[in-house]
């Protein structure tokens, strides 16, 4: 597949200044004011862009520069807020000026039909982007209906006020990263990469809504690529799924899941006591006994198989024993090793 016209590039290291981390929200206050003002203009520009692209099939160069700078600036600001980057961002959204940056291809011809229905087509992407990283597009702010059921001019202005909002996933990650960065002076790589993924999807969604491209946002979790190779972990997820799904089994997926739900509940009850036994054994011997390790590893694999089936991450009906290598979404677990008591 061709690279997406809107890409997030991650550079820089994971070091964070404890002082700026502690006061991160306070430092961002000037940016909150500026992004609201800029967002009002972007909202108006998006309306004009819709008509222009609908007629000419292409976004004018001036609108492209203005709206692409806004998408970059929004990404820089949220990367700063979510601790995905450390430097204080600039106010103009200049390309290449921040460790979490957005590359946007030059404007190309766009489908008029897709342009006409752009807002409707963008709703699924908006829902996912809002969950991951928040809304880059102006969102309705406050507003109260008058007693006569009509809105005053001031109330109309309040409703139209763009108020960028944070995504649930990125916000939770940022809160956790805030505590870690205060203690260690660095952000965990997994937190930074997850935030970058959400920001990339949000930037592509904003670009789609602002007519920078008619290419739909990509949910590929391999983009953007991590700046550093992640360290090998003793528990790893292996995915060999081909994305094909049986419509019949998808339709009855919840019903087909019921036998696994019963068996998973029974196995989970046994695993609860196995964990307690393994805790005492590991505390005494410094490593988990082989039998308990195999039993709990099979349970972890079986749980991954079952929920992958339920959540449509894989298609085949899973087995009931959690056998290694038996499912397109599998868990690879190292043998038992010595552990810190």
C-alpha positions as CSV (number, residue, x, y, z in Angstrom):
1,X,0.0,0.0,0.0
2,X,1.2,3.5,-0.8
3,X,2.3,5.6,2.1
4,X,-0.5,7.8,3.5
5,X,-0.2,11.5,2.4
6,X,-0.2,12.5,6.1
7,X,2.4,10.9,8.3
8,X,3.8,11.4,11.8
9,X,7.5,11.2,12.2
10,X,9.0,10.6,15.7
11,X,12.5,11.6,16.6
12,X,14.3,12.7,19.8
13,X,14.9,10.7,22.9
14,X,12.8,9.7,25.9
15,X,14.4,12.1,28.4
16,X,12.0,14.5,30.1
17,X,12.6,17.5,32.3
18,X,11.0,16.9,35.7
19,X,10.4,20.6,36.1
20,X,8.5,21.1,32.9
21,X,6.7,17.8,33.3
22,X,5.4,19.0,36.7
23,X,4.1,22.3,35.3
24,X,3.1,20.9,31.9
25,X,-0.5,22.0,31.9
26,X,0.4,25.5,33.2
27,X,3.0,26.0,30.5
28,X,0.4,25.1,27.9
29,X,-2.1,27.8,28.9
30,X,-0.9,30.3,26.1
31,X,-1.3,27.5,23.6
32,X,-4.9,26.8,24.8
33,X,-5.8,30.4,24.0
34,X,-4.0,30.4,20.6
35,X,-5.4,27.1,19.4
36,X,-9.0,28.3,20.1
37,X,-8.4,31.5,18.1
38,X,-6.7,29.6,15.3
39,X,-9.4,26.9,15.4
40,X,-12.2,29.5,14.8
41,X,-10.4,30.5,11.5
42,X,-9.8,26.9,10.6
43,X,-13.5,26.1,11.1
44,X,-14.5,28.9,8.7
45,X,-11.7,27.9,6.2
46,X,-13.0,24.3,6.2
47,X,-16.5,25.5,5.1
48,X,-15.0,27.5,2.3
49,X,-12.7,24.6,1.4
50,X,-15.6,22.3,1.0
51,X,-17.2,24.5,-1.6
52,X,-13.9,25.0,-3.4
53,X,-12.9,21.3,-3.6
54,X,-16.5,20.4,-4.6
55,X,-16.2,22.7,-7.6
56,X,-12.6,22.4,-8.6
57,X,-11.6,19.0,-7.2
58,X,-8.5,20.5,-5.5
59,X,-7.7,22.4,-2.4
60,X,-6.1,25.8,-3.2
61,X,-2.4,26.3,-2.1
62,X,-3.2,29.0,0.4
63,X,-5.8,26.9,2.2
64,X,-3.4,23.9,2.1
65,X,-0.6,25.8,3.8
66,X,-3.0,27.3,6.4
67,X,-4.8,24.1,7.3
68,X,-1.7,21.9,7.2
69,X,0.1,24.2,9.6
70,X,-2.9,23.9,12.0
71,X,-2.8,20.1,11.9
72,X,1.0,20.2,12.6
73,X,0.5,22.7,15.4
74,X,-2.3,20.7,17.0
75,X,-0.1,17.6,16.9
76,X,2.9,19.4,18.4
77,X,0.8,20.8,21.2
78,X,-0.8,17.4,22.1
79,X,2.6,15.7,21.9
80,X,3.8,18.2,24.5
81,X,0.7,17.7,26.7
82,X,0.8,13.9,26.4
83,X,4.5,13.8,27.2
84,X,5.2,12.2,23.9
85,X,7.9,15.0,23.5
86,X,9.8,17.3,25.8
87,X,10.5,20.7,24.1
88,X,8.1,23.6,24.4
89,X,6.3,23.8,21.0
90,X,6.2,26.8,18.7
91,X,3.0,28.6,17.8
92,X,3.1,28.4,14.0
93,X,3.1,24.6,13.2
94,X,6.4,24.8,11.2
95,X,7.3,21.5,9.5
96,X,10.3,19.8,11.0
97,X,10.3,22.0,14.2
98,X,9.3,19.3,16.7
99,X,10.3,15.8,17.7
100,X,6.8,14.5,17.0
101,X,6.1,16.1,13.6
102,X,3.6,15.7,10.7
103,X,4.6,15.3,7.1
104,X,1.8,16.3,4.6
105,X,2.0,15.7,0.9
106,X,1.2,18.5,-1.6
107,X,-2.5,18.8,-2.5
108,X,-3.8,16.4,-5.1
109,X,-7.0,16.1,-7.0
110,X,-9.9,14.8,-4.9
111,X,-13.1,12.9,-5.5
112,X,-16.0,15.4,-5.6
113,X,-18.5,12.7,-4.6
114,X,-16.4,11.8,-1.5
115,X,-16.0,15.5,-0.8
116,X,-19.8,16.0,-0.8
117,X,-20.3,13.3,1.8
118,X,-17.0,14.0,3.7
119,X,-18.5,14.8,7.1
120,X,-20.7,11.7,7.1
121,X,-17.8,9.5,5.9
122,X,-15.6,10.9,8.6
123,X,-17.8,9.9,11.5
124,X,-16.3,6.5,12.2
125,X,-12.8,8.0,12.0
126,X,-13.8,10.9,14.3
127,X,-15.1,8.4,16.9
128,X,-11.8,6.5,16.9
129,X,-9.6,9.6,16.8
130,X,-11.6,11.1,19.7
131,X,-11.0,8.0,21.8
132,X,-7.3,7.8,20.9
133,X,-6.0,11.4,20.9
134,X,-8.9,13.9,21.0
135,X,-10.5,16.1,18.4
136,X,-8.2,18.2,16.2
137,X,-11.2,19.8,14.5
138,X,-13.2,22.6,16.2
139,X,-15.8,21.0,18.5
140,X,-18.9,22.8,19.7
141,X,-18.3,24.4,23.1
142,X,-20.8,25.5,25.7
143,X,-24.2,27.2,25.2
144,X,-27.4,27.5,27.1
145,X,-30.9,27.8,25.5
146,X,-32.8,30.9,26.5
147,X,-36.1,30.7,28.3
148,X,-37.9,31.4,25.1
149,X,-36.2,28.5,23.4
150,X,-34.0,30.7,21.2
151,X,-30.3,31.5,21.4
152,X,-28.8,34.9,21.9
153,X,-25.9,36.2,19.8
154,X,-23.5,35.5,22.7
155,X,-24.9,32.0,23.1
156,X,-24.5,31.3,19.4
157,X,-20.9,32.4,19.6
158,X,-20.3,30.1,22.6
159,X,-21.6,27.1,20.7
160,X,-19.4,27.8,17.7
161,X,-16.3,28.2,19.9
162,X,-13.7,25.6,19.0
163,X,-12.6,23.7,22.1
164,X,-10.0,20.9,21.4
165,X,-10.6,17.9,23.6
166,X,-8.2,15.1,24.7
167,X,-8.7,11.5,23.9
168,X,-9.3,8.9,26.6
169,X,-6.4,6.6,25.7
170,X,-3.8,9.3,25.3
171,X,-5.0,11.1,28.5
172,X,-4.7,7.9,30.6
173,X,-1.3,7.2,29.1
174,X,-0.2,10.8,29.8
175,X,-1.3,10.6,33.5
176,X,0.7,7.5,34.0
177,X,3.7,8.9,32.0
178,X,3.5,12.0,34.2
179,X,4.2,10.0,37.4
180,X,7.0,7.9,35.7
181,X,8.7,11.0,34.2
182,X,8.7,12.8,37.6
183,X,10.4,9.8,39.2
184,X,12.8,8.6,36.4
185,X,13.2,11.8,34.3
186,X,12.2,9.9,31.1
187,X,9.0,8.6,29.5
188,X,8.5,4.8,28.9
189,X,8.9,4.1,25.2
190,X,5.7,2.2,25.0
191,X,3.8,5.2,26.3
192,X,5.4,7.5,23.8
193,X,4.8,5.2,20.9
194,X,1.1,4.7,21.8
195,X,0.6,8.4,22.1
196,X,2.3,8.9,18.7
197,X,0.0,6.3,17.1
198,X,-3.0,8.2,18.4
199,X,-1.6,11.5,17.3
200,X,-1.0,10.1,13.8
201,X,-4.5,8.8,13.5
202,X,-5.9,12.1,14.8
203,X,-3.7,14.1,12.3
204,X,-4.9,12.0,9.4
205,X,-8.5,12.4,10.5
206,X,-8.1,16.2,10.8
207,X,-6.4,16.2,7.3
208,X,-9.3,14.3,5.9
209,X,-11.9,16.7,7.4
210,X,-9.9,19.7,6.3
211,X,-9.6,18.5,2.7
212,X,-5.8,18.1,2.8
213,X,-6.4,14.6,1.3
214,X,-9.3,12.3,0.4
215,X,-7.3,9.3,1.6
216,X,-9.2,7.8,4.6
217,X,-7.2,7.6,7.9
218,X,-5.2,4.4,8.4
219,X,-5.4,2.3,11.5
220,X,-2.1,0.5,10.9
221,X,-0.5,0.2,14.3
222,X,2.9,-0.2,12.7
223,X,2.9,3.5,11.9
224,X,4.7,5.6,12.9
225,X,7.6,3.3,13.3
226,X,9.3,3.4,16.7
227,X,12.4,5.5,16.9
228,X,14.1,2.7,18.9
229,X,13.6,-1.0,18.6
230,X,11.6,-2.2,21.7
231,X,13.4,-4.6,24.0
232,X,12.5,-8.3,23.9
233,X,9.9,-9.2,26.5
234,X,9.3,-12.6,28.1
235,X,5.7,-12.5,27.0
236,X,5.0,-11.6,23.3
237,X,2.0,-11.3,21.1
238,X,2.3,-13.0,17.7
239,X,-0.2,-12.1,14.9
240,X,-0.5,-14.1,11.7
241,X,-4.1,-13.2,10.9
242,X,-5.0,-12.6,7.2
243,X,-8.0,-10.2,8.0
244,X,-10.5,-12.4,6.2
245,X,-13.8,-13.0,8.1
246,X,-16.7,-15.4,7.7
247,X,-19.9,-13.4,7.5
248,X,-21.9,-16.3,9.0
249,X,-19.6,-16.8,12.0
250,X,-19.3,-13.0,12.5
251,X,-23.1,-12.7,12.7
252,X,-23.4,-15.5,15.3
253,X,-20.1,-14.7,17.1
254,X,-21.6,-13.9,20.5
255,X,-23.6,-17.1,20.4
256,X,-20.6,-19.2,19.3
257,X,-18.6,-17.6,22.2
258,X,-20.8,-19.0,24.9
259,X,-19.1,-22.4,25.3
260,X,-15.8,-20.6,25.7
261,X,-17.2,-18.2,28.2
262,X,-18.3,-21.1,30.4
263,X,-14.9,-22.9,30.0
264,X,-12.9,-19.7,30.5
265,X,-14.8,-19.0,33.7
266,X,-14.1,-22.5,35.1
267,X,-10.4,-22.3,34.1
268,X,-10.1,-18.8,35.5
269,X,-11.4,-20.1,38.9
270,X,-8.7,-22.8,38.9
271,X,-6.1,-20.2,37.7
272,X,-6.9,-18.0,40.6
273,X,-5.7,-20.7,43.1
274,X,-2.8,-21.6,40.8
275,X,-1.6,-18.0,41.0
276,X,-1.7,-18.1,44.8
277,X,0.2,-21.4,44.9
278,X,2.7,-20.0,42.3
279,X,3.3,-16.9,44.5
280,X,4.3,-18.9,47.5
281,X,6.4,-21.3,45.4
282,X,8.2,-18.4,43.6
283,X,8.7,-16.6,46.9
284,X,10.4,-19.7,48.4
285,X,12.4,-21.0,45.4
286,X,12.9,-17.8,43.4
287,X,11.2,-19.2,40.2
288,X,7.8,-20.5,39.3
289,X,7.4,-24.3,39.2
290,X,7.3,-25.8,35.7
291,X,3.9,-27.3,36.1
292,X,2.3,-24.1,37.4
293,X,4.0,-22.1,34.8
294,X,2.7,-24.3,32.0
295,X,-0.8,-24.3,33.4
296,X,-0.9,-20.5,33.8
297,X,0.8,-19.9,30.4
298,X,-1.8,-22.1,28.7
299,X,-4.6,-20.0,30.4
300,X,-3.0,-16.8,29.3
301,X,-2.8,-18.1,25.7
302,X,-6.4,-19.5,25.8
303,X,-7.7,-16.2,27.1
304,X,-6.0,-14.3,24.2
305,X,-7.4,-16.8,21.7
306,X,-10.9,-16.5,23.0
307,X,-11.0,-12.7,23.2
308,X,-9.4,-12.4,19.8
309,X,-12.3,-14.5,18.5
310,X,-14.9,-12.6,20.3
311,X,-13.6,-9.2,19.3
312,X,-13.1,-10.2,15.7
313,X,-9.4,-9.9,15.8
314,X,-9.2,-13.4,14.3
315,X,-11.6,-15.6,12.5
316,X,-11.1,-19.4,13.4
317,X,-13.0,-21.0,16.2
318,X,-10.4,-21.4,18.9
319,X,-9.5,-24.6,20.7
320,X,-10.1,-25.2,24.4
321,X,-6.6,-25.9,25.6
322,X,-4.6,-22.8,24.8
323,X,-2.0,-24.7,22.7
324,X,1.0,-22.7,21.6
325,X,1.0,-21.9,17.9
326,X,-2.6,-23.0,17.4
327,X,-4.2,-19.6,16.7
328,X,-3.6,-16.6,14.4
329,X,-3.3,-14.4,17.5
330,X,-1.0,-16.2,19.8
331,X,1.0,-15.5,22.9
332,X,4.6,-16.6,23.1
333,X,5.8,-17.1,26.6
334,X,9.4,-17.8,27.7
335,X,10.1,-20.8,30.1
336,X,10.2,-20.0,33.8
337,X,13.2,-18.0,34.9
338,X,14.6,-16.7,38.2
339,X,12.5,-13.8,39.7
340,X,13.2,-11.2,42.3
341,X,11.7,-12.2,45.6
